[in-house]
Amino acid sequence: MRSAVTGHRMSEDNTQDTPPDHLSVNPRSEFFDADKLQRGVGIRFKDRVRTDIEEYCISEGWVRVQAGRSMDRKGQPLTIKLTGPVEAWYEDLGENPPVAKKD
């Protein structure tokens, strides 16, 4: 199996230890995965740990964050896309978890 993030060959255990390349907290998104979100995903964007990320994509190097308190006509929060290096890890793995990042 090849990693979507690095393209390198990896073991089955390692794929379960790193978050997916693309993940969203919005249940309407095709990239929503409640099981993975329940584990707790830590995000580092531009060398700063962020807790306000709505969606991310490691391979494309972007995150979506809520744009203030603005809502669209369906009552969903408006988001803006920020580009830069993205790293993700599962918070339930302790002090030094494996980190998914673009090499």
Steps between C-alpha positions, in 0.01 A plus 500: 500500500627847413443802717288770337703756690858395429467244219725260694416143578360458851373229729133449581560610863655831396194597291284467809743717699487802269190700404374501141629747241166685486252529787203723584296562816187579296266196487377613155848467351614188314824523705321474836595195711357494852718208615821680411383829647399328823864399555594869501707644216769757575584746221812708457469768232798721417687376810213591735258254663145598406170392657264691268547292185178399321667299220855426384690342213863410562602416141357824359625709795187681619257531791152651531414713803178674596480863381382673816132459581380526140248243382384401153134495399463144632631592843842338452810695607696666220855374472818630341776291348854565624801347326823381657664191650257274690586222747249271674518239776268304729494650847413169665847357424681693773812718503674424168239366256578433132431818300345506152662773292599574143866423431 
